[in-house]
Amino acid sequence: MSFESNPILDKLPTHLKQYIKPQNYEDYSAIDQAVWRYVMRKNVDYLSNVAHKSYVEGLNKTGISIDHIPNMYGMNRILKEIGWAAVAVDGFIPPAAFMEFQAYNVLVIASDIRQLEHIEYTPAPDIIHEGAGHAPIIANPEYAEYLRRFGEIGSKAISSAKDYELYEAVRYLSIIKEAAGTPLVDIEKAEKHIEKLQRNMGEPSEMALIRNLHWWTVEYGLIGTVEEPKIYGAGLLSSIGESAWCMTEKVKKIPYSIETVHTSFDITKPQPQLFVTPDFAYLSQVLEEFANTMSLRKGGLSGVTKLISAKELGTVELSTGLQISGIFSNVISNDGKPVYIQTHGETALSSSKKELVGHSRHDHPKGFGSPVGKLKGINLAIEDMSPRDLKAYNIYEGETVSLEFEGDIKVNGEIITGTRNLMGKIILISFRNCTVTHGKEVLFKPDSGLYHMAVGERVVSAFNGPADLSSFNLVTHEVSSETIKPIKSEARKKLEQYYKQIRDYREGSNTTISRNKVFKEICEKYPNDWLLSIELYELAKNNNDLEFAQQIHSHLETVKLNNPKMGHLIDDGVSLVDGQLVN
């Protein structure tokens, strides 16, 4: 096992555990720690005034330190007190898996950390975004329940084949953008590929729509009033650039509503508008409103059609509670209703999320097909027939019958037996020597073996994934691209040593370090590095070594002249030390 488990993580299904990786805390360099510390100090200073009150309260509750990158094991010891856990993953994972983790009260944390060069914002998920953005807010019970419920509903959303292609493209872009030395032409090519995909997505899938809701709430949400909003979205909480930008008049503020589901986003650019929810409870209200539009709750012909378009493992649930899980390939309709549904390949049958004995994917290796609906000319559906009714219509063990359904579906064969659910409702009828037809088309022949006919008047639900998670081998994810670990030059390794020396000095583990000597080395060998000089400036001011502090300040002014884009970061770092940071 690549992670330390606990009672919450023990409940995770096996297919989710395939995404978990070790955090490898020792891989964080002293520069990484300095990046974390700078972002957190700046954010806490600024966000204490503009973030929802749950943010600062949550930092304490979840054990997020300002001075140290959080250790996953330490976080879990504290998170379990609020009923949550955290796991490390490698960058982006598929949206359905991400949401399913949330459904189990597990926070997914990309354990890598952004480079110093991307300290303000990175498109790649990193531990600043996840640990400092998501974790504190889940200490709010109302929001935590929203997140869990979102995961529960979102993981059932049906995707399109293009959704996964877009996910792979975004994952690839986030990796090369964060990797040191990636040629600009490669980044531009990846960005254009995403733009092309986004222009040709066609009708947005349920997953695409619910991802919009996720983005404008969990990632980039504001709360309060349009006139005086507060930040709660993790993307804003973790970006020292956008958290300030979003509070300006340049970013339009719009009341949050179900209409937000139709507002797409571009992960590579700052957001031109944001949505404001009056409170966390309203988020759940909108989520349920959207869930009512999903095939999960509506079922019907559209639900089956969406599963066919998805070309992925999904489930159709009938009005009897029988659940058919597989890859759906065909549907025959009549009067706007499905009258026959068909899967291809391995299919499993379940009831109440539990696979029926004798109806695993091994029992239906080539697919499963069945009529849906009422018998022609009979108002009483089979599922509503009493034992006496069934006998009257010859739907009885040992009888050879001809059942004609609405929509010209006919089932002819000898009944072997029926399967009932716990409530006594018949959900499956098995035949031998059976022929199933639609008009003149033969759908099932006697030489194909036993025929199992699902019983159900209506398709009440259609959703992503299997009904019983144990029915299929879901540990099949193959990562198309992995995060790129930089090859460190000798100069970089030496710079990391200087950062570590100053870190050790500040924390008291080695007070013999000559800060003046380190500063001299930085000026001579790393004239463009600014963050270590900020840390040295802080130590000089704290030790009341004002002459040394002035030397460092003068050096930082020179760095600003040579690197204008870093000017505001340097100014903010100095102001943090001087206690003058105002946004």
C-alpha positions in Angstrom: 0.0 0.0 0.0 1.4 3.4 -1.0 -0.3 5.3 1.7 -1.1 5.2 5.4 -4.8 4.2 5.8 -7.4 5.1 8.3 -11.1 4.3 8.9 -12.3 6.8 6.2 -9.7 5.6 3.6 -10.5 2.0 4.4 -14.0 2.6 3.0 -12.6 3.6 -0.4 -13.4 1.1 -3.2 -10.3 -0.5 -4.8 -10.7 1.3 -8.1 -10.2 4.7 -6.4 -7.1 3.5 -4.6 -5.3 3.0 -7.9 -5.0 6.8 -8.2 -3.3 7.3 -4.8 0.4 7.8 -4.6 2.9 8.3 -1.8 3.5 11.9 -0.8 7.3 11.5 -0.4 7.6 14.4 1.9 11.4 14.3 1.7 11.2 15.3 -1.9 10.2 18.8 -1.0 13.2 21.1 -1.2 13.9 24.1 1.0 12.9 26.3 -2.0 9.5 24.4 -2.1 9.1 25.2 1.6 9.9 28.8 1.0 7.3 29.0 -1.8 4.7 27.5 0.5 5.6 29.9 3.3 5.5 33.0 1.1 2.2 32.1 -0.5 0.6 31.2 2.8 1.9 34.3 4.7 0.7 36.6 1.9 -2.6 34.8 1.6 -3.4 34.7 5.3 -2.5 38.3 5.6 -4.8 39.3 2.7 -7.5 36.6 2.9 -8.2 37.2 6.6 -10.0 40.3 5.3 -11.6 39.1 2.1 -12.2 35.3 2.5 -15.2 33.7 4.2 -14.6 33.4 7.9 -14.4 29.7 7.6 -11.1 30.0 5.8 -9.0 31.3 8.7 -11.0 29.1 11.2 -10.4 26.1 9.0 -6.6 26.6 8.8 -6.5 26.0 12.5 -9.0 23.1 12.5 -7.3 21.2 9.7 -3.8 21.7 10.9 -2.6 23.6 7.9 0.7 25.3 8.9 1.8 28.6 7.4 5.5 27.7 7.7 5.6 24.1 6.5 4.1 22.2 3.6 1.5 19.9 5.2 2.3 16.3 5.7 -0.6 14.2 4.5 -0.4 11.9 7.5 -0.5 14.8 9.9 -3.4 16.3 8.1 -5.3 13.0 8.3 -5.0 12.8 12.0 -6.7 16.2 12.3 -9.1 15.8 9.3 -10.6 12.7 10.8 -12.0 14.8 13.6 -14.3 16.5 11.1 -15.0 13.2 9.3 -12.7 13.7 6.3 -9.4 12.4 5.0 -6.8 13.3 2.4 -4.8 11.4 -0.2 -2.0 12.3 -2.6 -2.4 11.9 -6.3 -0.3 12.8 -9.4 -1.9 16.0 -10.9 -5.3 15.8 -12.5 -7.3 12.6 -12.2 -10.5 11.9 -14.3 -13.4 14.1 -13.2 -15.7 11.2 -12.2 -13.0 9.7 -10.0 -12.2 13.1 -8.4 -15.9 13.5 -7.5 -16.2 10.0 -6.3 -13.4 10.6 -3.8 -15.5 13.6 -2.5 -18.5 11.3 -2.1 -16.4 9.3 0.4 -15.3 12.4 2.3 -11.8 12.2 0.9 -9.9 15.3 -0.3 -7.7 14.6 -3.3 -4.4 16.5 -3.0 -1.9 16.8 -5.9 1.3 16.5 -3.8 3.6 18.4 -6.2 4.1 22.1 -5.5 4.4 24.9 -8.1 7.8 26.2 -9.1 9.1 29.5 -7.7 8.7 30.9 -11.3 4.9 30.2 -11.1 4.4 31.2 -7.5 1.3 33.3 -8.2 -0.7 30.8 -10.2 -0.3 27.4 -11.9 -2.8 25.5 -14.1 -1.6 22.3 -12.6 -3.2 21.2 -9.3 -0.7 21.4 -6.6 -0.5 21.1 -2.8 -1.0 24.9 -2.4 -4.2 24.7 -4.3 -5.5 21.6 -2.7 -4.1 21.8 0.8 -4.3 25.6 1.4 -7.4 26.1 -0.8 -9.8 23.1 -0.3 -8.9 21.8 3.1 -9.6 24.8 5.3 -13.1 25.4 3.9 -14.3 21.8 4.5 -14.1 22.5 8.2 -17.5 24.3 7.7 -20.1 21.6 8.1 -22.6 23.0 5.6 -19.9 23.4 2.9 -18.4 19.9 3.7 -21.8 18.3 3.1 -22.2 20.2 -0.1 -18.8 18.9 -1.3 -19.7 15.3 -0.3 -23.1 15.5 -2.0 -21.6 17.1 -5.0 -19.2 14.1 -5.3 -22.1 11.7 -4.9 -24.2 13.2 -7.6 -21.3 14.3 -9.9 -19.8 10.8 -10.0 -23.1 9.6 -11.6 -23.1 12.2 -14.3 -22.8 10.8 -17.8 -19.8 11.9 -19.9 -19.4 12.1 -23.6 -16.5 10.5 -25.5 -15.1 14.0 -26.0 -15.0 14.8 -22.3 -12.1 12.4 -21.6 -10.2 13.7 -24.6 -10.5 17.2 -23.2 -9.4 16.0 -19.7 -6.3 14.4 -21.2 -5.5 17.6 -23.1 -5.9 19.8 -20.0 -3.8 17.4 -17.9 -1.0 17.4 -20.5 -1.0 21.3 -20.7 -0.9 21.6 -16.9 2.1 19.3 -16.8 4.2 21.0 -19.5 3.3 24.5 -18.3 4.6 23.7 -14.8 7.7 21.8 -16.1 10.9 23.9 -16.3 12.3 24.6 -19.7 9.2 23.7 -21.8 9.5 25.5 -25.1 6.9 28.2 -25.6 5.9 26.7 -28.9 4.9 23.5 -27.2 2.7 25.3 -24.7 1.0 27.3 -27.4 0.4 24.2 -29.4 -1.2 22.5 -26.4 -3.3 25.5 -25.7 -4.6 25.7 -29.3 -5.4 22.0 -29.1 -7.6 22.6 -26.0 -9.3 25.6 -27.7 -10.1 23.5 -30.7 -11.5 20.7 -28.6 -13.6 23.2 -26.6 -15.0 24.7 -29.9 -16.1 21.2 -31.1 -17.5 19.6 -28.0 -21.0 19.6 -29.4 -24.0 19.3 -27.0 -22.5 19.5 -23.4 -22.7 16.3 -21.5 -24.0 16.0 -17.9 -20.4 15.8 -16.8 -19.4 18.9 -18.7 -22.4 20.8 -17.1 -21.8 19.7 -13.6 -18.1 20.5 -14.0 -19.2 24.1 -14.7 -21.0 24.1 -11.4 -18.0 22.7 -9.7 -15.7 25.3 -11.2 -17.8 28.3 -10.3 -18.4 27.1 -6.7 -15.8 24.8 -5.3 -12.9 26.3 -7.4 -13.9 30.0 -8.0 -16.9 30.7 -5.8 -17.7 33.9 -3.9 -20.2 34.1 -1.1 -22.2 37.0 0.4 -23.6 39.8 -1.7 -22.6 41.0 -5.1 -21.6 44.3 -3.5 -19.6 42.8 -0.7 -18.5 39.3 -1.6 -16.1 37.0 0.3 -13.9 34.3 -1.2 -14.4 30.6 -0.6 -13.4 28.9 -3.9 -10.1 27.0 -3.6 -8.7 28.3 -6.9 -9.0 31.9 -5.5 -7.8 31.0 -2.0 -4.6 29.4 -3.4 -3.8 32.1 -6.0 -2.1 35.2 -4.6 -2.7 36.8 -8.0 -6.3 36.0 -8.6 -7.4 36.4 -5.0 -6.6 40.1 -5.3 -7.7 40.4 -9.0 -11.1 39.0 -8.3 -11.9 41.7 -5.8 -11.5 44.5 -8.3 -14.2 45.9 -10.5 -12.5 44.3 -13.5 -14.1 41.1 -12.6 -17.9 41.0 -13.0 -19.8 39.6 -10.0 -23.1 37.8 -10.8 -25.7 36.2 -8.4 -25.2 32.4 -8.4 -28.1 30.3 -9.9 -28.8 27.2 -11.9 -28.0 29.2 -15.1 -24.4 29.1 -14.1 -24.3 25.5 -15.4 -24.2 26.9 -18.9 -21.2 29.1 -18.3 -18.0 27.4 -19.5 -14.5 28.3 -18.3 -11.0 28.4 -19.5 -8.5 27.0 -17.0 -5.5 28.7 -18.7 -6.8 32.3 -18.2 -8.0 34.5 -15.3 -11.8 34.4 -14.9 -13.7 37.4 -16.4 -16.7 36.9 -14.1 -17.5 35.2 -10.9 -20.7 34.0 -9.2 -21.8 34.9 -5.7 -23.9 32.6 -3.6 -25.8 34.1 -0.6 -24.7 31.2 1.7 -23.4 27.7 1.6 -26.9 26.2 1.9 -27.9 27.8 -1.4 -25.2 25.8 -3.1 -26.9 22.6 -2.1 -30.2 24.0 -3.3 -28.9 24.7 -6.8 -27.1 21.3 -6.9 -30.4 19.5 -6.2 -32.1 21.6 -8.8 -29.5 20.5 -11.3 -29.6 16.9 -10.2 -33.3 16.9 -11.0 -32.4 17.5 -14.7 -29.9 14.6 -14.8 -30.6 11.1 -16.2 -29.9 9.8 -12.7 -33.3 11.1 -11.7 -35.1 11.4 -15.0 -34.2 8.1 -16.8 -36.3 7.6 -19.9 -35.2 7.4 -23.5 -32.9 10.4 -23.2 -31.0 8.7 -20.3 -30.4 5.5 -22.3 -29.4 7.6 -25.4 -26.8 9.5 -23.3 -25.3 6.2 -22.1 -25.1 4.9 -25.7 -23.3 8.1 -26.7 -20.9 7.9 -23.8 -19.6 4.5 -24.9 -18.6 3.8 -21.3 -19.8 1.6 -18.5 -23.1 2.8 -17.2 -26.3 1.6 -15.5 -30.0 1.7 -16.4 -32.4 1.2 -13.5 -36.0 0.0 -14.2 -39.1 0.8 -12.2 -38.8 -2.6 -10.4 -35.4 -1.6 -9.1 -33.5 -4.0 -11.4 -30.2 -2.4 -12.5 -28.5 -3.3 -15.8 -24.8 -2.4 -15.9 -22.7 -2.5 -19.0 -21.9 -0.6 -22.2 -25.1 0.3 -23.9 -25.2 -0.1 -27.6 -28.8 0.2 -28.8 -32.3 1.3 -27.9 -35.6 0.8 -29.7 -38.1 3.4 -28.9 -41.8 3.9 -29.5 -43.8 7.1 -28.8 -40.8 8.7 -27.1 -40.2 5.8 -24.7 -37.6 3.0 -24.7 -39.2 -0.4 -25.5 -36.0 -2.4 -25.8 -32.5 -1.8 -24.5 -29.3 -3.6 -25.4 -25.8 -3.7 -24.1 -22.7 -5.3 -25.7 -19.9 -7.0 -23.9 -19.8 -7.9 -20.3 -23.0 -7.0 -18.4 -24.1 -7.5 -14.8 -27.6 -7.4 -13.2 -28.2 -6.0 -9.8 -30.9 -4.9 -7.3 -30.3 -2.2 -4.7 -26.7 -1.9 -5.8 -26.1 -5.6 -5.1 -25.3 -8.0 -7.9 -27.9 -10.8 -8.5 -26.6 -14.3 -8.0 -26.1 -15.9 -11.4 -26.1 -12.6 -13.2 -22.5 -11.4 -13.1 -20.5 -10.1 -16.1 -19.3 -13.7 -16.5 -22.9 -14.9 -16.9 -23.6 -12.2 -19.5 -20.3 -11.9 -21.4 -21.7 -10.9 -24.8 -24.3 -8.4 -23.6 -27.9 -8.2 -22.4 -31.1 -7.2 -24.1 -34.6 -6.8 -22.8 -38.0 -5.2 -23.5 -39.2 -2.4 -21.3 -42.8 -1.3 -20.8 -46.3 -2.8 -20.7 -47.8 -5.7 -22.6 -49.8 -4.6 -25.5 -53.5 -4.1 -24.7 -53.0 -4.7 -21.0 -53.1 -1.7 -18.6 -51.6 -3.7 -15.7 -47.8 -3.8 -15.9 -46.1 -7.2 -15.2 -44.4 -5.7 -12.2 -47.7 -4.8 -10.7 -49.4 -8.2 -11.2 -50.2 -10.3 -8.3 -49.4 -14.1 -8.4 -53.0 -14.7 -9.4 -52.7 -12.1 -12.2 -49.5 -13.6 -13.5 -51.1 -17.1 -13.6 -54.1 -15.6 -15.5 -51.8 -14.3 -18.2 -49.9 -17.7 -18.2 -46.8 -15.9 -16.9 -46.0 -19.0 -14.8 -43.3 -21.6 -14.3 -43.4 -24.3 -17.1 -45.8 -22.3 -19.4 -44.9 -21.5 -23.0 -46.0 -18.0 -23.6 -46.0 -15.3 -26.3 -45.7 -11.9 -24.7 -46.3 -8.9 -27.0 -45.1 -5.6 -25.7 -46.0 -2.1 -26.8 -43.7 -1.1 -29.6 -43.9 -4.4 -31.5 -41.5 -6.3 -29.2 -42.4 -10.0 -28.9 -41.0 -12.6 -26.5 -41.9 -16.3 -27.2 -40.6 -19.1 -25.0 -41.0 -21.5 -22.1 -40.8 -19.8 -18.7 -38.4 -21.5 -16.3 -38.6 -19.2 -13.3 -38.9 -15.7 -12.0 -36.7 -13.7 -9.7 -38.2 -11.4 -7.1 -36.8 -8.6 -5.0 -37.1 -8.3 -1.2 -40.4 -6.6 -1.5 -41.8 -9.5 -3.5 -41.9 -7.7 -6.8 -40.9 -9.8 -9.8 -37.9 -8.3 -11.5 -36.6 -11.0 -13.9 -38.2 -13.8 -15.9 -36.0 -16.6 -17.3 -36.9 -18.5 -20.5 -35.7 -21.5 -22.5 -36.2 -22.0 -26.3 -36.9 -18.3 -26.5 -37.2 -16.0 -29.5 -37.3 -12.2 -29.2 -38.3 -10.1 -32.2 -38.9 -6.5 -33.1 -41.2 -6.6 -36.1 -39.3 -8.9 -38.5 -35.9 -8.3 -36.8 -34.8 -11.2 -34.6 -33.2 -9.9 -31.4 -32.6 -13.2 -29.6 -32.5 -16.8 -31.0 -33.3 -20.0 -29.1 -29.8 -21.4 -29.8 -28.3 -18.5 -27.9 -29.1 -20.2 -24.6 -31.4 -19.1 -21.8 -33.0 -15.8 -22.1 -33.4 -13.5 -19.1 -36.1 -10.8 -19.5 -35.9 -7.8 -17.3 -39.2 -6.7 -15.8 -39.9 -3.0 -15.7 -42.5 -0.6 -17.0 -40.1 2.4 -17.1 -36.4 3.4 -17.2 -36.3 5.5 -14.0 -32.6 6.2 -13.9 -29.5 6.1 -16.1 -26.1 6.9 -14.6 -22.4 6.6 -15.0 -20.6 3.5 -13.7 -21.9 0.1 -12.4 -24.6 -0.4 -9.8 -22.4 -2.8 -7.8 -18.8 -1.6 -7.8 -17.6 -5.2 -7.3 -19.3 -6.4 -10.6 -16.5 -5.1 -12.8 -12.7 -4.8 -12.8 -12.4 -1.0 -12.5 -8.7 -0.9 -11.8 -7.8 -0.2 -15.4 -6.7 3.5 -15.4 -3.6 4.2 -17.5 -2.0 7.6 -17.1 -1.2 9.0 -20.5 1.2 11.6 -19.2 3.0 12.0 -15.8 4.1 15.1 -14.1 7.7 15.9 -15.1 10.3 15.9 -12.3 12.9 18.5 -13.1 16.6 17.5 -13.5 18.4 19.8 -11.0 21.6 21.4 -12.1 24.5 21.7 -9.6 23.8 25.5 -9.4 20.2 24.7 -8.4 21.3 22.1 -5.8 23.6 24.7 -4.3 20.8 27.3 -4.2 18.6 24.8 -2.4 21.4 24.4 0.2 21.4 28.1 0.8 17.6 28.1 1.2 17.9 25.2 3.7 20.7 26.9 5.7 18.5 30.0 6.2 15.5 27.9 7.0 17.5 26.0 9.6 18.7 29.3 11.0 15.2 30.7 11.3 13.8 27.5 12.9 16.7 27.3 15.4 18.2 24.0 14.3 21.5 25.6 13.1 22.2 29.2 14.3 25.9 29.1 13.3 25.1 29.9 9.7 26.5 33.2 8.5 23.6 35.0 6.9 25.9 37.7 5.5 28.0 35.1 3.8 24.9 33.5 2.3 23.6 36.9 1.1 26.9 37.6 -0.5 26.8 34.3 -2.4 23.3 35.0 -3.5 24.2 38.4 -4.9 27.2 37.1 -6.8 25.9 33.7 -8.1 22.1 34.1 -8.1 21.5 37.8 -8.8 17.9 37.2 -10.0 16.7 35.1 -7.0 14.5 37.2 -4.9 12.7 34.9 -2.4 15.7 34.0 -0.3 16.6 37.7 0.0 13.1 38.3 1.3 13.7 35.6 4.0 17.1 37.2 4.8 15.5 40.6 5.0 12.9 39.2 7.5 15.6 37.7 9.7 17.6 41.0 9.6 14.6 43.0 10.6 13.6 40.6 13.4 17.2 40.7 14.8 17.1 44.5 14.6 20.1 44.4 12.2 18.9 47.4 10.3 22.2 48.0 8.4 22.1 44.5 7.0 18.4 44.9 6.3 19.1 48.0 4.3 21.7 46.2 2.2 19.2 43.4 1.4 16.5 46.0 0.6 18.9 47.8 -1.8 19.7 44.5 -3.5 16.0 43.7 -3.9 15.5 47.0 -5.6 18.2 46.0 -8.1 16.5 42.7 -8.7 13.2 44.5 -9.4 14.9 46.7 -12.0 16.3 43.7 -13.8 13.0 41.7 -13.4 10.0 44.1 -13.5 7.5 41.3 -13.6 8.7 40.2 -10.1 8.4 43.7 -8.7 5.0 43.3 -7.0 6.0 40.0 -5.5 9.2 41.6 -4.0 7.2 44.6 -2.8 4.6 42.4 -1.2 7.3 40.3 0.5 9.0 43.4 1.9 5.7 44.8 3.0 4.8 41.5 4.8 8.0 41.8 6.8 7.4 45.5 7.5 3.8 44.8 8.4 2.6 47.2 5.7 1.0 44.9 3.2 -2.3 46.4 2.0 -4.4 45.1 -0.9 
